[in-house]
Amino acid sequence: MLIYKIFRADEWASLQARGSTPGAPIDRADGYVHFSTAEQVRETAAKHFAAEDGLVLLACDAAALGGDLTWEPSRGGALFPHLYRELRLEDVAWHCPLPLDRDGHVFPVTLA
């Protein structure tokens, strides 16, 4: 199962340059890297990244993250994947731009 992380361009560039990251400021504050499932990621984008352009969508294989990935209740009691270690570049299965149009963020067809 793929899970998803939304990064701003500078956060993605930092991961590429360093090879690992503790995540975005909210991740560092909470002590884990926030992820979303395919069913949750659009709402995550709308809630936390509304009107932000220049985003990057990262996909990671949940099983490959092993025991460092925990599913915990969040919005409305839904279980969200949280990674309790730094995200490594090799954890990223694929990435793509997450452009913004007049209706919101445009997700890849593979998530439809």
N, C-alpha and C positions, 0 to 999 in steps of 0.2 A: 504494500500500500504506500502510495506517495503522500507525503505531507508537505506543506508549503510555508515558506517564509517570505515576507515582503521586506525588502531593504531599499533605502534611499541610495542613490548612485554613489555617494561618498562611503556609505557603509559597505556596499558591495566592493568598491575599489579597495577598501581597507582589508577585507577578507582575501581578495586576490593578492594583495601585496604581502600580507603577513602570513597567509596560509591558514589562519584560524582567527576567531573573534569571539569575545564574550557576548556579542550581539549589539543591538541598538541600545540607546540609553534606558529604555523601559526594561529591557532584558537584564541589563546590569543592575538596575535598581531592584528588580524582583528576584535576582539570583538564578535565573534560568532563561533559556532562549525560547521565546513563544513561537509556536507553529500553529497552523490551522489545517483542517482537512479540506478536501475539495468542496465539501458542502458548506464549510465555514468561511473560506477565504474571501469570498466576495463581500460578506458582511464585515469581515475584518478590514478590508480595504475601505469600505464606505465609512466605517466608524472611526478608524484611526488614521486614514490617509486621504480623506475627502479633499478633492481639488488639488492634490499633490501630483505633479507630473515628474517624470524622470525616475520612476520606480523600477525595481527589478524584482521579478518573481523567481524564487528558487524552489526547486523540487528536491526532496530527499526521501530515500527509502526508509520508512519507519523501522522495518525489521533490521536493517543494517546498523541502526543507531543503538541497538541492543538495550541493555539494562539502564543506560543513561537517559532513556526516554520514558517519561511517566505520563499517564493520562489522568488529568485532574479536572474537576468541575470548574467552570468559569461562567460565561454569559448564560443566564437562564438555566444553569445546572448542567449544560452540555459539557461533555468531556473534551478537553483540548490537549494536544500533545505538547509537553514541555521537556526540553533537553537540559539536563543538569550537568553540563560540561560545555566547553567552548565548541562552537560550530567550526568544523574543519572544511577546508576547500574540497577535500576528497569525499566529504559527506554529500556534496551537491551532485545529484544525478543529472540535472540540467537546469538551465536558467534562461530567461527571456525578458525582454523589456515588458513593462506593464504600462502601456500608454494610456493617456487620459483623453476622452472625447467628451462631447457635450452631455452624454448620458452617464458618464462615470468611467471607471477603468475598463479597459478592453482586455479580457482574459483570453488565453489561447483556447482554441477550439477543443483541444484535448481535455479540458476541464468541463466542457458543456455536458 
